[in-house]
Amino acid sequence: MRRLALLAAPLLLALPGTAFAHPKLVSSTPAANTAVAKPTTLSLTFSEDLVGPLSGIELVMTGMPGMANHAPMPIKGFKSETKGKVLTVKLPRALPAGTYNLKWHAVAGDQHRIEGQYAFTVR
């Protein structure tokens, strides 16, 4: 068993480093914890090329001006598209004023699903 491990170690080191890389969120529009004016498109850029059908977002409105007890409201009807490292989300209409939580999931060539989230505000 030990001999097998010693033989396999050089093979693992010879593999390209990107084979073990996971996509990381590099930038987004709107950016985390910012306030923006009524976006119609969201954009997330990752460190690796994405697998389109396996990457996407969930968007939830978590607060609305003038409504103290606003229940979380999922935003539906958007279209997602991936091109290389960029995931673009086209909304059916501009987002109304309020606070939002964006949960993303991304899959790159290594086939591992990575997830994250951030909040932003529409003024």
Long-range contacts (C-beta under 8 A, 24 or more apart in sequence): 18-48, 18-109, 19-109, 19-110, 20-110, 21-47, 21-48, 21-108, 21-110, 22-48, 22-108, 22-110, 22-112, 22-114, 23-47, 23-48, 23-50, 23-85, 23-106, 23-107, 23-108, 23-114, 24-48, 24-114, 25-104, 25-106, 25-116, 26-85, 28-102, 28-118, 30-120, 31-120, 32-118, 32-119, 32-120, 33-118, 33-119, 33-120, 34-120, 34-121, 35-120, 35-121, 35-122, 35-123, 36-120, 36-121, 36-122, 36-123, 37-122, 37-123, 38-94, 38-95, 38-96, 38-97, 38-122, 39-91, 39-94, 39-95, 39-122, 40-90, 40-91, 40-93, 40-94, 40-95, 41-88, 41-89, 41-90, 41-91, 42-88, 42-89, 42-91, 42-102, 43-86, 43-87, 43-88, 43-89, 44-86, 44-87, 44-89, 44-104, 44-106, 45-85, 45-86, 45-87, 46-85, 46-86, 46-87, 46-106, 46-108, 47-85, 48-85, 48-106, 48-108, 48-109, 49-84, 49-85, 49-108, 49-109, 50-82, 50-84, 50-85, 50-86, 50-87, 50-106, 50-107, 50-108, 51-82, 51-107, 51-108, 51-109, 51-111, 52-81, 52-82, 54-105, 54-107, 54-111, 54-113, 55-80, 55-82, 55-87, 55-104, 55-105, 55-106, 55-107, 56-80, 56-87, 56-104, 56-105, 57-87, 57-89, 57-102, 57-103, 57-104, 57-105, 58-102, 58-103, 59-89, 59-100, 59-101, 59-102, 59-103, 60-100, 60-101, 60-103, 61-95, 61-96, 61-98, 61-99, 61-100, 62-98, 62-99, 62-100, 62-101, 62-119, 63-98, 63-99, 64-96, 64-97, 64-98, 64-99, 65-97, 65-98, 70-98, 72-101, 75-100, 95-122, 96-122, 97-122, 97-123, 98-122
